[in-house]
């Protein structure tokens, strides 16, 4: 493991509209897959104030808990220049935040989809996060 003094943690922010589903799941996956080598946050451009119950259920199915998560807005985050900002399906409604690298993951809002479609989105998010933060991903 690389010393944090010589190689500080990289930071990543996942942003969607409500910060109740997609960005919450992405944050949880990044925290596990990043193995404490990443500073990971999520936020919403218009936070809903809650984590969607289906997101909680889907993550429990994947063996992960969202129990410590809560919906937050961009103003609730520490300010700094993020290494990576990933927006998800919020297009022009996601305000610009300062970042070295930006990505738009065009992932539909799963709140009105079937549970099978929502599971597919969860699995897609897991793979996208893995591709971003693990050694073979663009983040290296």
C-alpha positions in Angstrom: 0.0 0.0 0.0 1.3 3.4 -0.9 1.8 5.9 1.9 -0.8 8.7 2.0 2.0 11.2 2.7 3.6 10.5 -0.7 0.4 9.8 -2.6 -2.7 11.5 -1.1 -6.1 10.0 -1.6 -7.8 10.9 -4.9 -11.3 12.3 -4.6 -14.4 11.4 -6.5 -17.9 12.9 -6.4 -21.0 11.2 -7.8 -23.8 13.7 -8.6 -27.4 13.0 -9.7 -30.6 15.1 -9.2 -32.0 13.7 -5.9 -29.0 12.0 -4.3 -31.4 9.2 -3.3 -30.6 6.3 -5.6 -27.9 6.2 -8.4 -25.3 8.5 -6.7 -25.9 6.8 -3.3 -25.2 3.3 -4.8 -22.2 4.6 -6.7 -20.8 6.1 -3.5 -21.2 2.8 -1.7 -19.6 0.8 -4.4 -16.6 3.3 -4.6 -16.0 3.2 -0.9 -15.8 -0.6 -1.0 -13.9 -1.0 -4.2 -11.6 1.9 -3.5 -10.4 0.2 -0.3 -10.0 3.5 1.6 -7.6 4.8 -1.1 -10.3 7.3 -2.3 -12.2 10.1 -0.7 -15.7 9.4 -1.9 -18.8 11.6 -1.8 -22.2 11.9 -3.5 -24.6 14.7 -3.8 -27.7 15.9 -5.6 -28.4 19.1 -7.5 -31.8 19.0 -5.8 -31.5 16.6 -2.9 -34.6 14.6 -2.1 -33.9 14.4 1.7 -34.0 10.6 1.8 -32.3 7.5 0.4 -34.8 5.6 -1.7 -36.1 2.4 -0.1 -35.5 0.4 -3.3 -31.8 1.6 -3.4 -31.5 0.3 0.2 -33.1 -3.0 -0.8 -30.9 -3.5 -4.0 -27.7 -2.8 -2.1 -28.7 -5.2 0.7 -29.1 -7.8 -2.1 -25.6 -7.0 -3.1 -24.3 -7.4 0.5 -23.9 -3.7 1.2 -25.7 -1.4 3.5 -26.8 2.2 2.9 -27.7 2.6 6.6 -25.2 5.4 7.2 -26.1 7.3 4.0 -28.3 10.4 3.7 -29.3 12.6 0.8 -27.2 15.7 0.6 -26.7 18.7 -1.7 -23.6 20.1 -3.2 -23.5 22.8 -0.5 -23.2 20.1 2.2 -19.8 18.9 0.8 -16.3 20.0 1.6 -15.0 22.4 -1.0 -12.0 21.4 -3.0 -11.1 20.7 -6.6 -12.3 17.1 -7.1 -10.1 14.7 -9.0 -13.2 13.1 -10.6 -16.8 14.2 -10.9 -19.3 11.8 -12.3 -22.8 13.0 -13.2 -25.6 10.6 -13.8 -28.5 11.3 -16.0 -29.1 14.8 -14.7 -27.8 16.7 -17.8 -28.1 20.5 -17.5 -29.6 20.3 -14.1 -26.3 19.2 -12.6 -24.3 22.3 -11.8 -20.7 22.5 -12.6 -18.2 21.8 -9.8 -14.5 22.2 -10.2 -12.8 18.9 -11.2 -9.7 17.6 -12.9 -11.7 15.0 -14.8 -15.5 14.8 -15.6 -17.7 12.0 -16.8 -21.3 11.8 -17.6 -22.8 8.3 -17.1 -26.1 8.4 -18.9 -27.9 6.2 -16.4 -31.7 6.4 -16.2 -33.4 7.2 -12.9 -34.5 3.8 -11.6 -37.2 5.1 -9.3 -40.0 4.3 -11.8 -38.5 1.2 -13.3 -39.2 -2.5 -12.6 -37.1 -4.1 -10.0 -35.4 -6.2 -12.7 -34.4 -3.0 -14.5 -33.3 -1.3 -11.3 -31.1 -4.4 -10.5 -29.5 -3.9 -14.0 -28.8 -0.3 -13.2 -27.2 -1.3 -9.8 -25.0 -3.9 -11.6 -24.1 -1.3 -14.3 -23.1 1.2 -11.6 -21.0 -1.4 -9.9 -19.1 -2.2 -13.1 -18.7 1.5 -14.0 -17.3 2.3 -10.6 -14.9 -0.6 -10.8 -13.7 0.5 -14.2 -13.1 4.0 -13.0 -11.2 3.4 -9.7 -9.4 0.1 -10.0 -5.9 -0.1 -11.4 -6.9 -0.9 -14.9 -9.4 2.0 -15.0 -8.8 5.5 -16.3 -8.1 6.8 -12.8 -4.6 5.4 -12.7 
